[in-house]
Amino acid sequence: MRIDAMTEIGQIYQANGTKKKIGSTSAISRDSLEISDFGKDLQVARQAVAEAPDVREEKVQEIKTSIANGTYNVPMGAVADKLLNGWQA
């Protein structure tokens, strides 16, 4: 479609006297929105996750202290399981 064709179409409507009439305003419909309980719960959960820190500083400090004291102990079986599970992905 040519861009200048829009002008021609507008002129045709004006020549015919065709105008859109606005009807009675007595029957105005209103839009509404309802959010389910699940949706509200989901919103609360998302907000809680957004506000939670990415790093649990108290846990990190606890592990650092254990390492510094030489009391940090990880069972070798747990390390092996994590290593093997990582390779299966």
N, CA, C and O atoms as a CHARMM CRD file, in Angstrom:
* protein
*
  356
    1    1 MET  N      0.84400  -1.16600   0.00000 PROA 1      0.00000
    2    1 MET  CA     0.00000   0.00000   0.00000 PROA 1      0.00000
    3    1 MET  C      0.88800   1.22700   0.00000 PROA 1      0.00000
    4    1 MET  O      1.87300   1.29700   0.73500 PROA 1      0.00000
    5    2 ARG  N      0.53900   2.17100  -0.81200 PROA 2      0.00000
    6    2 ARG  CA     1.29700   3.41500  -0.87500 PROA 2      0.00000
    7    2 ARG  C      0.93500   4.29000   0.30800 PROA 2      0.00000
    8    2 ARG  O     -0.20100   4.27400   0.78300 PROA 2      0.00000
    9    3 ILE  N      1.90300   5.04900   0.77800 PROA 3      0.00000
   10    3 ILE  CA     1.66400   5.93000   1.91700 PROA 3      0.00000
   11    3 ILE  C      0.66700   7.01700   1.55800 PROA 3      0.00000
   12    3 ILE  O     -0.19000   7.36100   2.37200 PROA 3      0.00000
   13    4 ASP  N      0.76400   7.56600   0.34600 PROA 4      0.00000
   14    4 ASP  CA    -0.14700   8.63600  -0.04200 PROA 4      0.00000
   15    4 ASP  C     -1.57500   8.12800  -0.24900 PROA 4      0.00000
   16    4 ASP  O     -2.49900   8.93700  -0.34400 PROA 4      0.00000
   17    5 ALA  N     -1.77900   6.81700  -0.31900 PROA 5      0.00000
   18    5 ALA  CA    -3.12300   6.25900  -0.46500 PROA 5      0.00000
   19    5 ALA  C     -3.94900   6.51500   0.79200 PROA 5      0.00000
   20    5 ALA  O     -5.17500   6.59100   0.71500 PROA 5      0.00000
   21    6 MET  N     -3.30800   6.64800   1.92900 PROA 6      0.00000
   22    6 MET  CA    -4.03000   6.93500   3.16800 PROA 6      0.00000
   23    6 MET  C     -4.74200   8.27900   3.07500 PROA 6      0.00000
   24    6 MET  O     -5.85800   8.43100   3.57100 PROA 6      0.00000
   25    7 THR  N     -4.10300   9.24400   2.44500 PROA 7      0.00000
   26    7 THR  CA    -4.71300  10.56000   2.26500 PROA 7      0.00000
   27    7 THR  C     -5.94500  10.44400   1.37500 PROA 7      0.00000
   28    7 THR  O     -6.97700  11.06000   1.64400 PROA 7      0.00000
   29    8 GLU  N     -5.83100   9.66100   0.32800 PROA 8      0.00000
   30    8 GLU  CA    -6.95600   9.48300  -0.58900 PROA 8      0.00000
   31    8 GLU  C     -8.13900   8.80900   0.11000 PROA 8      0.00000
   32    8 GLU  O     -9.29100   9.17800  -0.11700 PROA 8      0.00000
   33    9 ILE  N     -7.85400   7.84100   0.94600 PROA 9      0.00000
   34    9 ILE  CA    -8.91900   7.15400   1.67600 PROA 9      0.00000
   35    9 ILE  C     -9.59600   8.12400   2.63000 PROA 9      0.00000
   36    9 ILE  O    -10.82000   8.12000   2.76200 PROA 9      0.00000
   37   10 GLY  N     -8.80500   8.95300   3.29300 PROA 10     0.00000
   38   10 GLY  CA    -9.36000   9.95300   4.20200 PROA 10     0.00000
   39   10 GLY  C    -10.26300  10.92500   3.46000 PROA 10     0.00000
   40   10 GLY  O    -11.30500  11.32000   3.98200 PROA 10     0.00000
   41   11 GLN  N     -9.87700  11.31400   2.25100 PROA 11     0.00000
   42   11 GLN  CA   -10.69200  12.23700   1.46300 PROA 11     0.00000
   43   11 GLN  C    -12.01200  11.58800   1.04900 PROA 11     0.00000
   44   11 GLN  O    -13.03700  12.26800   1.00800 PROA 11     0.00000
   45   12 ILE  N    -12.01100  10.30700   0.74500 PROA 12     0.00000
   46   12 ILE  CA   -13.24000   9.60500   0.36800 PROA 12     0.00000
   47   12 ILE  C    -14.22100   9.61400   1.53100 PROA 12     0.00000
   48   12 ILE  O    -15.40800   9.88000   1.34400 PROA 12     0.00000
   49   13 TYR  N    -13.73400   9.32700   2.72000 PROA 13     0.00000
   50   13 TYR  CA   -14.62000   9.32300   3.88700 PROA 13     0.00000
   51   13 TYR  C    -15.17800  10.71300   4.16500 PROA 13     0.00000
   52   13 TYR  O    -16.34100  10.85500   4.54000 PROA 13     0.00000
   53   14 GLN  N    -14.35600  11.72800   3.98300 PROA 14     0.00000
   54   14 GLN  CA   -14.82700  13.09700   4.21600 PROA 14     0.00000
   55   14 GLN  C    -15.84900  13.49900   3.16600 PROA 14     0.00000
   56   14 GLN  O    -16.81300  14.19200   3.49300 PROA 14     0.00000
   57   15 ALA  N    -15.66700  13.08200   1.89700 PROA 15     0.00000
   58   15 ALA  CA   -16.59600  13.41900   0.81600 PROA 15     0.00000
   59   15 ALA  C    -17.95600  12.77300   1.04900 PROA 15     0.00000
   60   15 ALA  O    -18.98600  13.37000   0.73300 PROA 15     0.00000
   61   16 ASN  N    -17.97100  11.57400   1.59300 PROA 16     0.00000
   62   16 ASN  CA   -19.22600  10.87900   1.85500 PROA 16     0.00000
   63   16 ASN  C    -19.91600  11.38600   3.11500 PROA 16     0.00000
   64   16 ASN  O    -21.07200  11.05400   3.37500 PROA 16     0.00000
   65   17 GLY  N    -19.21200  12.18000   3.88300 PROA 17     0.00000
   66   17 GLY  CA   -19.77800  12.66100   5.13500 PROA 17     0.00000
   67   17 GLY  C    -19.89100  11.55400   6.17300 PROA 17     0.00000
   68   17 GLY  O    -20.66600  11.65800   7.12400 PROA 17     0.00000
   69   18 THR  N    -19.12200  10.50900   5.98800 PROA 18     0.00000
   70   18 THR  CA   -19.16500   9.39400   6.91900 PROA 18     0.00000
   71   18 THR  C    -18.36000   9.75100   8.15000 PROA 18     0.00000
   72   18 THR  O    -17.15000   9.96800   8.08300 PROA 18     0.00000
   73   19 LYS  N    -19.03600   9.80700   9.24900 PROA 19     0.00000
   74   19 LYS  CA   -18.36500  10.07200  10.51800 PROA 19     0.00000
   75   19 LYS  C    -18.85600   9.05200  11.52300 PROA 19     0.00000
   76   19 LYS  O    -19.99900   8.59500  11.47900 PROA 19     0.00000
   77   20 LYS  N    -18.00500   8.72900  12.38300 PROA 20     0.00000
   78   20 LYS  CA   -18.35500   7.76400  13.41400 PROA 20     0.00000
   79   20 LYS  C    -19.12200   8.50000  14.51100 PROA 20     0.00000
   80   20 LYS  O    -18.61500   9.46000  15.09100 PROA 20     0.00000
   81   21 LYS  N    -20.31400   8.06000  14.78400 PROA 21     0.00000
   82   21 LYS  CA   -21.10900   8.69400  15.81500 PROA 21     0.00000
   83   21 LYS  C    -20.87100   7.98300  17.13700 PROA 21     0.00000
   84   21 LYS  O    -20.77700   6.75700  17.21000 PROA 21     0.00000
   85   22 ILE  N    -20.77800   8.77800  18.15100 PROA 22     0.00000
   86   22 ILE  CA   -20.59700   8.21700  19.48000 PROA 22     0.00000
   87   22 ILE  C    -21.97600   7.97200  20.05500 PROA 22     0.00000
   88   22 ILE  O    -22.80400   8.88000  20.12000 PROA 22     0.00000
   89   23 GLY  N    -22.21400   6.76000  20.46500 PROA 23     0.00000
   90   23 GLY  CA   -23.51600   6.37800  20.99100 PROA 23     0.00000
   91   23 GLY  C    -23.75300   6.92700  22.37100 PROA 23     0.00000
   92   23 GLY  O    -22.94900   7.69700  22.89900 PROA 23     0.00000
   93   24 SER  N    -24.82200   6.54000  22.93100 PROA 24     0.00000
   94   24 SER  CA   -25.21500   6.95700  24.26400 PROA 24     0.00000
   95   24 SER  C    -24.17700   6.49700  25.27800 PROA 24     0.00000
   96   24 SER  O    -23.65200   5.38700  25.19000 PROA 24     0.00000
   97   25 THR  N    -23.89100   7.35800  26.23100 PROA 25     0.00000
   98   25 THR  CA   -22.89600   7.02400  27.24000 PROA 25     0.00000
   99   25 THR  C    -23.52100   6.40500  28.47600 PROA 25     0.00000
  100   25 THR  O    -22.84200   6.21700  29.48500 PROA 25     0.00000
  101   26 SER  N    -24.79000   6.09000  28.41200 PROA 26     0.00000
  102   26 SER  CA   -25.44900   5.54500  29.59900 PROA 26     0.00000
  103   26 SER  C    -25.05200   4.09900  29.87500 PROA 26     0.00000
  104   26 SER  O    -25.15200   3.64200  31.01400 PROA 26     0.00000
  105   27 ALA  N    -24.60700   3.37900  28.86400 PROA 27     0.00000
  106   27 ALA  CA   -24.25000   1.96500  29.04500 PROA 27     0.00000
  107   27 ALA  C    -22.74200   1.78600  28.92800 PROA 27     0.00000
  108   27 ALA  O    -22.26100   1.05700  28.06100 PROA 27     0.00000
  109   28 ILE  N    -22.01000   2.44700  29.79500 PROA 28     0.00000
  110   28 ILE  CA   -20.55000   2.34300  29.77300 PROA 28     0.00000
  111   28 ILE  C    -20.14800   1.09000  30.54200 PROA 28     0.00000
  112   28 ILE  O    -20.53500   0.90200  31.69500 PROA 28     0.00000
  113   29 SER  N    -19.36900   0.24200  29.88700 PROA 29     0.00000
  114   29 SER  CA   -18.90500  -0.96100  30.57300 PROA 29     0.00000
  115   29 SER  C    -17.53500  -0.67700  31.18600 PROA 29     0.00000
  116   29 SER  O    -16.72800   0.06200  30.62200 PROA 29     0.00000
  117   30 ARG  N    -17.29900  -1.24900  32.29900 PROA 30     0.00000
  118   30 ARG  CA   -16.03700  -1.05900  33.00700 PROA 30     0.00000
  119   30 ARG  C    -15.23300  -2.34400  32.94000 PROA 30     0.00000
  120   30 ARG  O    -15.77200  -3.44100  33.08300 PROA 30     0.00000
  121   31 ASP  N    -13.93900  -2.19100  32.72200 PROA 31     0.00000
  122   31 ASP  CA   -13.04500  -3.34000  32.76200 PROA 31     0.00000
  123   31 ASP  C    -12.72300  -3.64100  34.21800 PROA 31     0.00000
  124   31 ASP  O    -12.67600  -2.74400  35.06000 PROA 31     0.00000
  125   32 SER  N    -12.50700  -4.89400  34.49000 PROA 32     0.00000
  126   32 SER  CA   -12.12800  -5.25800  35.85300 PROA 32     0.00000
  127   32 SER  C    -11.07000  -6.35100  35.79300 PROA 32     0.00000
  128   32 SER  O    -10.90700  -7.04700  34.79100 PROA 32     0.00000
  129   33 LEU  N    -10.36900  -6.46900  36.89600 PROA 33     0.00000
  130   33 LEU  CA    -9.30000  -7.45100  36.99100 PROA 33     0.00000
  131   33 LEU  C     -9.37100  -8.08700  38.36700 PROA 33     0.00000
  132   33 LEU  O     -9.45600  -7.39200  39.38000 PROA 33     0.00000
  133   34 GLU  N     -9.33600  -9.40000  38.39800 PROA 34     0.00000
  134   34 GLU  CA    -9.32600 -10.12100  39.66000 PROA 34     0.00000
  135   34 GLU  C     -8.09700 -11.02600  39.69200 PROA 34     0.00000
  136   34 GLU  O     -7.82500 -11.75900  38.74100 PROA 34     0.00000
  137   35 ILE  N     -7.36700 -10.96500  40.79200 PROA 35     0.00000
  138   35 ILE  CA    -6.18000 -11.79500  40.94400 PROA 35     0.00000
  139   35 ILE  C     -6.51900 -12.91600  41.91400 PROA 35     0.00000
  140   35 ILE  O     -7.02500 -12.67300  43.01000 PROA 35     0.00000
  141   36 SER  N     -6.23600 -14.13700  41.50100 PROA 36     0.00000
  142   36 SER  CA    -6.55700 -15.29700  42.33100 PROA 36     0.00000
  143   36 SER  C     -5.68800 -15.32600  43.58300 PROA 36     0.00000
  144   36 SER  O     -4.67400 -14.63400  43.66800 PROA 36     0.00000
  145   37 ASP  N     -6.10300 -16.13800  44.55000 PROA 37     0.00000
  146   37 ASP  CA    -5.31400 -16.29300  45.76600 PROA 37     0.00000
  147   37 ASP  C     -3.93000 -16.85100  45.44400 PROA 37     0.00000
  148   37 ASP  O     -2.93600 -16.45200  46.05200 PROA 37     0.00000
  149   38 PHE  N     -3.87200 -17.77600  44.48500 PROA 38     0.00000
  150   38 PHE  CA    -2.58500 -18.33700  44.07600 PROA 38     0.00000
  151   38 PHE  C     -1.69100 -17.23300  43.50400 PROA 38     0.00000
  152   38 PHE  O     -0.49700 -17.18300  43.80100 PROA 38     0.00000
  153   39 GLY  N     -2.26100 -16.36500  42.69700 PROA 39     0.00000
  154   39 GLY  CA    -1.50400 -15.26400  42.11500 PROA 39     0.00000
  155   39 GLY  C     -0.97300 -14.31700  43.17500 PROA 39     0.00000
  156   39 GLY  O      0.15600 -13.83500  43.07900 PROA 39     0.00000
  157   40 LYS  N     -1.79500 -14.05000  44.19600 PROA 40     0.00000
  158   40 LYS  CA    -1.36000 -13.19000  45.29100 PROA 40     0.00000
  159   40 LYS  C     -0.23200 -13.85000  46.07300 PROA 40     0.00000
  160   40 LYS  O      0.74900 -13.19700  46.43000 PROA 40     0.00000
  161   41 ASP  N     -0.37400 -15.15300  46.34100 PROA 41     0.00000
  162   41 ASP  CA     0.68100 -15.87800  47.05200 PROA 41     0.00000
  163   41 ASP  C      1.97600 -15.88400  46.25100 PROA 41     0.00000
  164   41 ASP  O      3.06500 -15.73200  46.80600 PROA 41     0.00000
  165   42 LEU  N      1.84700 -16.05800  44.95300 PROA 42     0.00000
  166   42 LEU  CA     3.01900 -16.06000  44.07900 PROA 42     0.00000
  167   42 LEU  C      3.72100 -14.70300  44.11500 PROA 42     0.00000
  168   42 LEU  O      4.95000 -14.63500  44.13000 PROA 42     0.00000
  169   43 GLN  N      2.95200 -13.64500  44.12700 PROA 43     0.00000
  170   43 GLN  CA     3.52400 -12.30700  44.18800 PROA 43     0.00000
  171   43 GLN  C      4.27500 -12.09800  45.50200 PROA 43     0.00000
  172   43 GLN  O      5.36300 -11.52200  45.50800 PROA 43     0.00000
  173   44 VAL  N      3.70800 -12.55800  46.60400 PROA 44     0.00000
  174   44 VAL  CA     4.37200 -12.43900  47.90800 PROA 44     0.00000
  175   44 VAL  C      5.67300 -13.24200  47.91700 PROA 44     0.00000
  176   44 VAL  O      6.69300 -12.77400  48.42300 PROA 44     0.00000
  177   45 ALA  N      5.63300 -14.45400  47.35400 PROA 45     0.00000
  178   45 ALA  CA     6.82900 -15.29800  47.31200 PROA 45     0.00000
  179   45 ALA  C      7.91800 -14.65100  46.46100 PROA 45     0.00000
  180   45 ALA  O      9.08600 -14.65000  46.85000 PROA 45     0.00000
  181   46 ARG  N      7.55100 -14.10700  45.31400 PROA 46     0.00000
  182   46 ARG  CA     8.54700 -13.46000  44.44900 PROA 46     0.00000
  183   46 ARG  C      9.17600 -12.25800  45.14400 PROA 46     0.00000
  184   46 ARG  O     10.37900 -12.02400  45.02200 PROA 46     0.00000
  185   47 GLN  N      8.36800 -11.50500  45.86700 PROA 47     0.00000
  186   47 GLN  CA     8.89400 -10.35000  46.57500 PROA 47     0.00000
  187   47 GLN  C      9.84900 -10.78800  47.67700 PROA 47     0.00000
  188   47 GLN  O     10.88000 -10.14900  47.88900 PROA 47     0.00000
  189   48 ALA  N      9.52100 -11.86800  48.38000 PROA 48     0.00000
  190   48 ALA  CA    10.39400 -12.37500  49.43700 PROA 48     0.00000
  191   48 ALA  C     11.72700 -12.83500  48.86900 PROA 48     0.00000
  192   48 ALA  O     12.77600 -12.58200  49.46100 PROA 48     0.00000
  193   49 VAL  N     11.69300 -13.50700  47.73000 PROA 49     0.00000
  194   49 VAL  CA    12.93100 -13.96800  47.09000 PROA 49     0.00000
  195   49 VAL  C     13.76100 -12.77400  46.62800 PROA 49     0.00000
  196   49 VAL  O     14.98400 -12.77300  46.76200 PROA 49     0.00000
  197   50 ALA  N     13.09400 -11.76500  46.08800 PROA 50     0.00000
  198   50 ALA  CA    13.81600 -10.58000  45.60700 PROA 50     0.00000
  199   50 ALA  C     14.49300  -9.83600  46.75000 PROA 50     0.00000
  200   50 ALA  O     15.56200  -9.25200  46.56700 PROA 50     0.00000
  201   51 GLU  N     13.87700  -9.85400  47.92600 PROA 51     0.00000
  202   51 GLU  CA    14.43400  -9.13500  49.06700 PROA 51     0.00000
  203   51 GLU  C     15.47300  -9.94800  49.84000 PROA 51     0.00000
  204   51 GLU  O     16.22800  -9.39000  50.63800 PROA 51     0.00000
  205   52 ALA  N     15.51500 -11.24700  49.61100 PROA 52     0.00000
  206   52 ALA  CA    16.47200 -12.09600  50.32400 PROA 52     0.00000
  207   52 ALA  C     17.88000 -11.87300  49.76600 PROA 52     0.00000
  208   52 ALA  O     18.04900 -11.68100  48.56200 PROA 52     0.00000
  209   53 PRO  N     18.87900 -11.89800  50.63400 PROA 53     0.00000
  210   53 PRO  CA    20.24800 -11.71100  50.14200 PROA 53     0.00000
  211   53 PRO  C     20.70800 -12.91900  49.31800 PROA 53     0.00000
  212   53 PRO  O     20.28200 -14.04800  49.55900 PROA 53     0.00000
  213   54 ASP  N     21.57400 -12.66200  48.35700 PROA 54     0.00000
  214   54 ASP  CA    22.10000 -13.73000  47.51200 PROA 54     0.00000
  215   54 ASP  C     23.06600 -14.62900  48.27400 PROA 54     0.00000
  216   54 ASP  O     23.19800 -15.81300  47.96300 PROA 54     0.00000
  217   55 VAL  N     23.73600 -14.06600  49.26800 PROA 55     0.00000
  218   55 VAL  CA    24.73300 -14.80100  50.03800 PROA 55     0.00000
  219   55 VAL  C     24.32500 -14.76600  51.50600 PROA 55     0.00000
  220   55 VAL  O     24.01600 -13.70800  52.05400 PROA 55     0.00000
  221   56 ARG  N     24.33200 -15.93000  52.12600 PROA 56     0.00000
  222   56 ARG  CA    24.03900 -15.99300  53.56400 PROA 56     0.00000
  223   56 ARG  C     25.33200 -15.70700  54.31200 PROA 56     0.00000
  224   56 ARG  O     26.13000 -16.61200  54.55600 PROA 56     0.00000
  225   57 GLU  N     25.53200 -14.45800  54.67100 PROA 57     0.00000
  226   57 GLU  CA    26.77900 -14.00100  55.28200 PROA 57     0.00000
  227   57 GLU  C     27.11200 -14.76100  56.56300 PROA 57     0.00000
  228   57 GLU  O     28.27500 -15.07900  56.80900 PROA 57     0.00000
  229   58 GLU  N     26.09400 -15.05500  57.38500 PROA 58     0.00000
  230   58 GLU  CA    26.37400 -15.75600  58.64600 PROA 58     0.00000
  231   58 GLU  C     26.91600 -17.15700  58.38800 PROA 58     0.00000
  232   58 GLU  O     27.78100 -17.63000  59.12500 PROA 58     0.00000
  233   59 LYS  N     26.41500 -17.82600  57.34900 PROA 59     0.00000
  234   59 LYS  CA    26.90700 -19.16300  56.99900 PROA 59     0.00000
  235   59 LYS  C     28.33400 -19.08200  56.46400 PROA 59     0.00000
  236   59 LYS  O     29.17700 -19.91000  56.80800 PROA 59     0.00000
  237   60 VAL  N     28.60200 -18.08900  55.62700 PROA 60     0.00000
  238   60 VAL  CA    29.94300 -17.90500  55.07200 PROA 60     0.00000
  239   60 VAL  C     30.93600 -17.63400  56.19500 PROA 60     0.00000
  240   60 VAL  O     32.03400 -18.19100  56.21200 PROA 60     0.00000
  241   61 GLN  N     30.54200 -16.77500  57.13100 PROA 61     0.00000
  242   61 GLN  CA    31.44100 -16.45400  58.24800 PROA 61     0.00000
  243   61 GLN  C     31.69700 -17.67500  59.11400 PROA 61     0.00000
  244   61 GLN  O     32.81400 -17.87700  59.58900 PROA 61     0.00000
  245   62 GLU  N     30.67200 -18.49000  59.32200 PROA 62     0.00000
  246   62 GLU  CA    30.82100 -19.72000  60.10700 PROA 62     0.00000
  247   62 GLU  C     31.82800 -20.67100  59.45100 PROA 62     0.00000
  248   62 GLU  O     32.67500 -21.24900  60.13200 PROA 62     0.00000
  249   63 ILE  N     31.73200 -20.82800  58.14200 PROA 63     0.00000
  250   63 ILE  CA    32.65300 -21.72100  57.42100 PROA 63     0.00000
  251   63 ILE  C     34.07000 -21.15100  57.43200 PROA 63     0.00000
  252   63 ILE  O     35.03300 -21.89700  57.60600 PROA 63     0.00000
  253   64 LYS  N     34.20800 -19.84000  57.24800 PROA 64     0.00000
  254   64 LYS  CA    35.53700 -19.20600  57.29300 PROA 64     0.00000
  255   64 LYS  C     36.19600 -19.42000  58.64900 PROA 64     0.00000
  256   64 LYS  O     37.38700 -19.71700  58.73800 PROA 64     0.00000
  257   65 THR  N     35.40800 -19.26600  59.69000 PROA 65     0.00000
  258   65 THR  CA    35.93800 -19.46300  61.04600 PROA 65     0.00000
  259   65 THR  C     36.37500 -20.90600  61.25100 PROA 65     0.00000
  260   65 THR  O     37.43200 -21.16100  61.82800 PROA 65     0.00000
  261   66 SER  N     35.56500 -21.85000  60.78000 PROA 66     0.00000
  262   66 SER  CA    35.91700 -23.27400  60.90800 PROA 66     0.00000
  263   66 SER  C     37.20100 -23.60000  60.15100 PROA 66     0.00000
  264   66 SER  O     38.04500 -24.34900  60.64200 PROA 66     0.00000
  265   67 ILE  N     37.34200 -23.03700  58.95600 PROA 67     0.00000
  266   67 ILE  CA    38.55300 -23.27500  58.16000 PROA 67     0.00000
  267   67 ILE  C     39.76900 -22.68800  58.87200 PROA 67     0.00000
  268   67 ILE  O     40.82000 -23.32200  58.95400 PROA 67     0.00000
  269   68 ALA  N     39.61100 -21.46500  59.38800 PROA 68     0.00000
  270   68 ALA  CA    40.73200 -20.81400  60.07900 PROA 68     0.00000
  271   68 ALA  C     41.14700 -21.58400  61.33300 PROA 68     0.00000
  272   68 ALA  O     42.33000 -21.63600  61.66800 PROA 68     0.00000
  273   69 ASN  N     40.17900 -22.17700  62.02100 PROA 69     0.00000
  274   69 ASN  CA    40.47200 -22.94700  63.23200 PROA 69     0.00000
  275   69 ASN  C     40.94000 -24.36400  62.92900 PROA 69     0.00000
  276   69 ASN  O     41.42600 -25.06200  63.81900 PROA 69     0.00000
  277   70 GLY  N     40.79700 -24.78700  61.69100 PROA 70     0.00000
  278   70 GLY  CA    41.16400 -26.14500  61.31800 PROA 70     0.00000
  279   70 GLY  C     40.12300 -27.18100  61.71400 PROA 70     0.00000
  280   70 GLY  O     40.41600 -28.37500  61.78700 PROA 70     0.00000
  281   71 THR  N     38.90100 -26.71200  61.97000 PROA 71     0.00000
  282   71 THR  CA    37.83800 -27.63900  62.39400 PROA 71     0.00000
  283   71 THR  C     36.83100 -27.92200  61.29100 PROA 71     0.00000
  284   71 THR  O     35.85900 -28.64800  61.50400 PROA 71     0.00000
  285   72 TYR  N     37.06000 -27.35300  60.11800 PROA 72     0.00000
  286   72 TYR  CA    36.13200 -27.58800  59.00700 PROA 72     0.00000
  287   72 TYR  C     36.38800 -28.97400  58.45000 PROA 72     0.00000
  288   72 TYR  O     37.50500 -29.29100  58.04000 PROA 72     0.00000
  289   73 ASN  N     35.34200 -29.80500  58.43500 PROA 73     0.00000
  290   73 ASN  CA    35.50200 -31.17900  58.00600 PROA 73     0.00000
  291   73 ASN  C     34.37800 -31.53600  57.03500 PROA 73     0.00000
  292   73 ASN  O     33.19700 -31.38800  57.34900 PROA 73     0.00000
  293   74 VAL  N     34.75900 -31.99800  55.87600 PROA 74     0.00000
  294   74 VAL  CA    33.78700 -32.44600  54.88900 PROA 74     0.00000
  295   74 VAL  C     34.01600 -33.92600  54.66400 PROA 74     0.00000
  296   74 VAL  O     35.13700 -34.33200  54.35700 PROA 74     0.00000
  297   75 PRO  N     32.97800 -34.74800  54.80800 PROA 75     0.00000
  298   75 PRO  CA    33.14900 -36.18500  54.55600 PROA 75     0.00000
  299   75 PRO  C     33.53600 -36.43800  53.10000 PROA 75     0.00000
  300   75 PRO  O     32.91400 -35.88800  52.19100 PROA 75     0.00000
  301   76 MET  N     34.53500 -37.24800  52.87700 PROA 76     0.00000
  302   76 MET  CA    35.01600 -37.52100  51.52700 PROA 76     0.00000
  303   76 MET  C     33.93200 -38.17000  50.65500 PROA 76     0.00000
  304   76 MET  O     33.90500 -37.96400  49.44200 PROA 76     0.00000
  305   77 GLY  N     33.06000 -38.93700  51.26300 PROA 77     0.00000
  306   77 GLY  CA    31.95500 -39.53500  50.50400 PROA 77     0.00000
  307   77 GLY  C     31.04500 -38.47100  49.90600 PROA 77     0.00000
  308   77 GLY  O     30.57800 -38.61400  48.77600 PROA 77     0.00000
  309   78 ALA  N     30.79400 -37.41600  50.65200 PROA 78     0.00000
  310   78 ALA  CA    29.95800 -36.32100  50.15900 PROA 78     0.00000
  311   78 ALA  C     30.63600 -35.60200  48.99600 PROA 78     0.00000
  312   78 ALA  O     29.98000 -35.23500  48.02100 PROA 78     0.00000
  313   79 VAL  N     31.94700 -35.40000  49.09800 PROA 79     0.00000
  314   79 VAL  CA    32.70500 -34.76000  48.01700 PROA 79     0.00000
  315   79 VAL  C     32.66500 -35.63200  46.76600 PROA 79     0.00000
  316   79 VAL  O     32.45500 -35.13000  45.66200 PROA 79     0.00000
  317   80 ALA  N     32.86400 -36.93700  46.93900 PROA 80     0.00000
  318   80 ALA  CA    32.85000 -37.86400  45.80300 PROA 80     0.00000
  319   80 ALA  C     31.47200 -37.87900  45.13900 PROA 80     0.00000
  320   80 ALA  O     31.37300 -37.88900  43.91200 PROA 80     0.00000
  321   81 ASP  N     30.40900 -37.88200  45.94900 PROA 81     0.00000
  322   81 ASP  CA    29.05000 -37.86400  45.38100 PROA 81     0.00000
  323   81 ASP  C     28.81300 -36.61000  44.55700 PROA 81     0.00000
  324   81 ASP  O     28.24600 -36.67700  43.46700 PROA 81     0.00000
  325   82 LYS  N     29.24100 -35.48100  45.06800 PROA 82     0.00000
  326   82 LYS  CA    29.06000 -34.21900  44.33500 PROA 82     0.00000
  327   82 LYS  C     29.85900 -34.21900  43.03600 PROA 82     0.00000
  328   82 LYS  O     29.37500 -33.75400  42.00400 PROA 82     0.00000
  329   83 LEU  N     31.06500 -34.73500  43.08800 PROA 83     0.00000
  330   83 LEU  CA    31.89000 -34.80200  41.87800 PROA 83     0.00000
  331   83 LEU  C     31.26700 -35.69800  40.83100 PROA 83     0.00000
  332   83 LEU  O     31.22700 -35.34400  39.65300 PROA 83     0.00000
  333   84 LEU  N     30.77700 -36.86600  41.25200 PROA 84     0.00000
  334   84 LEU  CA    30.16500 -37.79900  40.30400 PROA 84     0.00000
  335   84 LEU  C     28.86500 -37.26400  39.74100 PROA 84     0.00000
  336   84 LEU  O     28.59500 -37.42100  38.55000 PROA 84     0.00000
  337   85 ASN  N     28.05900 -36.63700  40.57400 PROA 85     0.00000
  338   85 ASN  CA    26.79100 -36.07700  40.09600 PROA 85     0.00000
  339   85 ASN  C     27.01700 -34.92000  39.12400 PROA 85     0.00000
  340   85 ASN  O     26.21500 -34.70100  38.21600 PROA 85     0.00000
  341   86 GLY  N     28.09600 -34.19200  39.31500 PROA 86     0.00000
  342   86 GLY  CA    28.42500 -33.09300  38.41600 PROA 86     0.00000
  343   86 GLY  C     28.77900 -33.58700  37.02000 PROA 86     0.00000
  344   86 GLY  O     28.47800 -32.91800  36.03100 PROA 86     0.00000
  345   87 TRP  N     29.42300 -34.76500  36.92900 PROA 87     0.00000
  346   87 TRP  CA    29.83500 -35.32200  35.63400 PROA 87     0.00000
  347   87 TRP  C     28.66800 -35.93400  34.88200 PROA 87     0.00000
  348   87 TRP  O     28.73600 -36.07500  33.66100 PROA 87     0.00000
  349   88 GLN  N     27.61000 -36.29900  35.57100 PROA 88     0.00000
  350   88 GLN  CA    26.46100 -36.93400  34.91500 PROA 88     0.00000
  351   88 GLN  C     25.59600 -35.93200  34.17500 PROA 88     0.00000
  352   88 GLN  O     24.79400 -36.34200  33.33500 PROA 88     0.00000
  353   89 ALA  N     25.71200 -34.67700  34.43500 PROA 89     0.00000
  354   89 ALA  CA    24.85000 -33.66900  33.82400 PROA 89     0.00000
  355   89 ALA  C     25.11500 -33.47700  32.38300 PROA 89     0.00000
  356   89 ALA  O     24.46100 -32.65700  31.73800 PROA 89     0.00000
